[in-house]
Amino acid sequence: MIHDIYHETLPRGELEALQLKRLQSLVERVYHLVPFYRRRMDEVGVKPEHIQTLGDLEHLPFTTKQDLRDNYPFGMFAVPMDHIVRLHASSGTTGKPTPVAYTQRDLDTWSELMARTLAAGGVHRGDIVHIAYGYGLFTGGLGFHYGVERLGATVIPVSGGQTRRQIMLIKDFGPTVICCTPSFALYLAEVGEELGLKFADTRLRVGFFGAEPWTETIRQEIESRLHLEALDIYGLSEVIGPGVGIECLEMKHGLHLFEDHFLPEIIDPVSLEKLPPGDTGELVLTTLTKEAFPLLRYRTRDVTAIDYTPCRCGRTLARIQRLKGRSDDMLIIRGVNVFPSQIEAVLLDIPGVAPHYQLIVEREGHLDTLEVMVEVDESLFSDEVKGLQILAQKIERQIKDFLTVSVKVRLVEPRSIPRSEGKAQRVIDKRKIG
Ligand code: DLL
């Protein structure tokens, strides 16, 4: 059952008419209710009545994470506090978190979007859904929770942590669906196998993995070890949480964006020019329906490309490609742009190398160094040192070939890189600290 099939399959003309109507009402609201937006719009001389077509979006100012920080904590909210029924906060890598707010209607919209997300993966009433995303200020746990309830399926609100206990619940409660970060899925596979659980014997059928970058190779690994279909789900707290984009089962080639609620653009992160469909750039999102915390042209910093061609599943919603990284956490190593996911792709193509790695960036004198710490299989590790050296050199060569950057590879024992029960910390950039 697809919940809101009407909005998922609208002909483009009708969808755009709806988007324009919603955009006009949004701009009207933020101009009158949020001093920050009024100031920004006045600065560029745009009034709400100037928004006559979707193309006029380009005249509106961007909003950045820095703007949210500058208005900390509640300066960007568009309704009085007594209309706000929920606060969450984004994880925030530096300093204070960014609070985000929901009215009751926002929670209804979010639940509906999450029900649509789950339905895109074939989830229905009668399914049992194991939610191992963290519950709390993070939007993952509660976002999924309300979506499952809206759909009428059964929730197991496990949250993060207690991995061995989670394995027991997967065995005993028989969930058919699992939701967690891709790195935690691999950790569950590892612990489950250690405890003798045969995932093929569980009832798990489909998983919703997101909240951090991952690759096709990791997808294949999760699918084969957990014996399920692994779908990529995208979202960010500032925009709503999970429930912004989801792959459908028919075509795991891009994530459908819920365009009836979020208006996408792809821009060049340097020139800020809008890019045509198919070009890779930074995703910018405008929330069309949110009441408490609306955003105009929010720069997500997530790098992807957009495709408006129809999907075999029948949805007319545009698709974004699996995220390629972020325009702000992109590492620049001696002048070369490096996305951690590119290094991961190289590592995962090498037999004997585990999908657990960490990148350590340092500066020696004026030179950046990038060390790739990666776990290898037990069997390799018990080999003689010579064999390990040859393997390390091989990886160094392949990374050099692929990325044109020289790195130092350090092979470490299985399980020596700290596991995370939420998002994996892939990059340690020591250049910023000292
Ligand atoms: O991670 C919301 C979420 C929860 C999404 C559960 C999916 C599942 P934040 O903590 O605000 O919100 O982090 C948002 O995480 O801007 C991306 O850089 C990254 N991210 C989210 N989903 C994906 C994905 C949640 N599927 C930030 N692939 C975003 C790659 C992702 N990166």
Residues whose N, C-alpha, C, O or C-beta is under 5 A from the ligand:
A	BS01	DLL	S90 S91 T139 G140 F209 G210 A211 E212 P213 W214 D232 I233 Y234 G235 L236 S237 E238 G241 P242 T300 D302 L323
